[in-house]
Amino acid sequence: MNPLLYIPWQPDEYLLRIGSGGVRWYGLCWAMGLAGGYLLMQWLYKRHKYPREKFEPLFLYVFVSIIIGARLGHCLFYEPDYYFSSFQHIIEIVLPIRYISGWEWKYVGLQGLASHGGVAGLLIGVWMYISRSGMKPWVVLDFFGLCSCITGAFIRLGNLMNSEIIGKVTDVPWAFIFYDVDTYPRHPGQLYEALAYTVFFFLIFAIYLKRPEKVGTGLYFGLCVSSVFIFRFFIEYTKEIQVAFEAGLPFDMGQLLSLPLIAFGLYSVFRSRGKIEPESKI
């Protein structure tokens, strides 16, 4: 394979270096995705005339629950043998470090976040928020359905900048050569997902602008979850397996974890049929 025919990819993991550390592209993409979701969510609360005090605690619940869920999801679903093999590795679950030998360690940042775990964490955080705020559950879930795709797109761009979650070897003309991994042209699966989630965001938001009264019926949450994870299920066929044990499975872990979310999303769309959110706000 002639490497000149494909897209070379080896960006610096840091946007800005400060001493031995700095601002990583991955962290910046996460921050931009969460900030975009935050601003859009704030706009939705205001547009639907929910008081500011109902919105203010939401971000803390969501931010903490997504990070914890995504981190635990990666450790439990993808690398349990590593993270639960010693006390030092258990510490790595919660601290941004990697042990080298004994108690010698280095700072590596928070690496290893699973989107399925993040969704599970999000649902737990939303449940805690709803139980304290008195907001209607399906209103909050629909708001997240309108915001989440754009956040997911930025997170996948972060994966692209990290040259992680790479695709299988291919000869398509838009293949990337991830030089931090090897010299084979591969599907840019992260880019596929980022583009798809961006398209889903605009399509769902266009439907919302025509039918804002459907907020609270589950329609927008269902459209978001089902479209994202149906796409995720099929795009996995272009990706390399992330851990060795997936090689013996009929479906990889990402596909298996997508199935219940697809079912939940389709149920949400189905239950929204013929429903309109009443004027009552809480």
N, C-alpha and C positions, 0 to 999 in steps of 0.2 A: 504493500500500500504506500502510495506517495504522500507523505505528510503535507506537501505543498498544496494538495487538493482540498484540504480541510481547514477548519478554523482552529488555530493554536490558542490554548487557554492556560495561562499560568499567572493570574493576577497576584499582586502582593496581598496577603491577607489583611494588611493594615492600610486603612485610608490615611492615617496620620500616626507616625511613630513618635513616641515620647519615652526616651530612655530605652529600657528593655521591653516596654509595653506600648500601649497606644490605643487608638480607636480602630477596632476591627470592622471590616465591611459587614460581617455577619451580625454583630451587635447593632450596627447602624441600621441594617435592614429590618431587624426586629423592632427597633425603636421607631422607625418610620412607619412600619405597618401598624403598630399599636397606637401611634399618634394619629394616623389617618382614621383608624377605627374609632378612637376617642372623639375626635372632632365631628365625625359623621353621627355618632351616637348622640352627642350633645345637641346637634342640630335636630335630630329626630325627636328628642324629648321636648325641645322647644317648639317644634312645628306641631306636635300633637298636644301641646299645652299641658305637659306634666311639670310640676313645680321643680325648681332647681334643687331643692333639698332631697328630692327623690333620686336625682341623677348623681349627685356628688359622691356618695359612697360606692357607686357601682364599679368604678375603675379599679379601686383597691381590691375588691373581691375578685374581679376578673383577672387582673394582672397576676396576683399571687396564685390563684387557682390554676391558671393556664401554665405558668412556669413550673409549679410543683407537679401538675398532672403530666406535662410533656416530659419532664425529667424522669419521673417515676415510670412513665410509660416506656421510655427507652431502656431504662435499667431492668425492668421486669420482663418486657416482651423480647428484647433483642440481645441483652448481655447479662442475664441473671447469673451465669456461671462465673463471670468475672467480678461483678459488683458484690456478690454475696459470698465470695471465697475467703475474705479476710476482713478484719476490722478496718485496716487501712483503706481497702477498696470501698467499704460501706461509707467511710468519711467522704470519699470522692463523689458520692451521690449528691451531697449537699454543698460541698466546697469546690471552687473552680481550680482544683489542683490535680496533679497526676503523680502518684508515688513511683519513684524510680527503683529504689531498693531500700529495705529497712524503713527508716524514717526520713530518707532523703526524698525531696519532692520538688516539683517545679510548677509554676503557675501556667495554666493552659486555657483559662477561661471556662465558661460553662459550655461544655461540649456534649452532644448527644441529647437531642430533644425530639420526641415522637409526636407527630400531629394527632394521632388517635388518642394518646394520653392527654394531649392538650385539650381536645374536645371533651373528654371525660371530666377533666379538671374544670373546664368551663361550665359544664352542666351542674357540677357540684357547687361551684362558686355562685352561679345564678340562683340555684335553689336556696342557698344561704342568704343571698341578697333579697330574694323575694320574701322569704319568711320574716325578715326584719323590716322591709320597706312597705309591704302590703301591696306591691305592684302586681298586676295580673300576669301570671306566668307566660301565657302565649303572646302577650304584648312584648314582653322583654325578649322572648325567644325570636319573635319576628324582627325586632330591632337588630338582634345579632345576625339574623339571616341576611339583613341588608348591609351589614358592615363587614362581615367576616371574610368574604372572598378577597377583598382588596388587601386585608391584613395577610391572608395566606399567600397572596402573590408576592408580597415583599419578603416574606419568610423564605419562599422558594428561591428568590433572587439571592438571598443570603447563602443558601445552600450552593448555588451556582458559584458565587464568589469564593466559597470554601472548597470548591471542587469535590463535593461530597454528594452521595446518593446518585452515583454516575450510572449512565445507561450501558446497554450491551454494545459490543463491537458491531459496527455497521459501515456500509459504504455510501450512505445517503450524502448528498453534497453539502448538507448543513451540519454534518457531524463535527463534534468538537474533539480535539486531542487534549485531554487533561494531563498535562505534563507532570503535575505533582503526583499522578497515579501511575501512568505508563505512556507509551507512545502509540497506542491504538486509537483510531477514530471511533467515537462512541456517540450514542444518542444523548443529547442534552436534556435528559428527563426533567431536570429542575426547571429548565426554560419552558418546556412543554407545559408543565403545571402552572408556572407563573402566568403564561399567556392565557391558558384556559381559565384560570381563576379571574383574571382581569375581564375576559369576555363574559363570564358568568355574572360578575358584579354589575356590569353595565346592562345586561339583559334583565336581571332581577330588578335593578333600580328603575329601568324603563317601565316595567310592569307596575311597580309601586307608584310611580308618578301618575299612571292612569287609574290605579285602583288603591289609593291610600286607605280607603275604608276597610280593606282586607287585613290591615295590621291588627293582630290579636286573634286571628283565625288559625294561625300556624302555616299559612301559605308560604310566606317568605323564608321562614326557617326551613320548611320542608324543601323548597326549591334549592336553597343553598346547600343543605346537607346532602340531599340525594344527588344533585348534579356534581358536586365536588367528589363524593366518594364513588359514584359510578365511574367518573373519569379516572379517579385514582385506581380503581380496580383494574381497568383495562390498560392504563399506562404502565402498570407494574410489569407487563410483558416486555417492555422495552428496557427495563432496569436490571442491573446486576443484583443478585441477592446480597443482602446487607450482612447476614451472619451465616455461618456454615450449615447450621441445622436446617435452614430453609430448603437446602438442596434436596432433601428427601421428602418434601411435602408436595401435594398436588397443587396447592396454592401457597404463595409466600405469605409471610406474616402480615404485610400491609394489606393484602387482599382479604385474608381471614378477618382482620379487625375492621375492614370496611363493610362487611356484610351486615352486621347489626345496625350500623349507622345508615346504610342505604335503606334498610327496612324502616327505621325510625323516620327518616326523611320522607319516604313515600307515604307512610301513615299520616304524617303531618299535612302533606298536600291533600290526601284523601279526606281528612277530617275538616278541611277548610271549605269543601264544596258547599255552596249555597249559604255560607255564613258571612255575616258582616258584623264587625265589632260595634256594639252599642255605644251610645254617647258617654256612659258612665266611665270614669277614668280609672278608678281603683276599687 
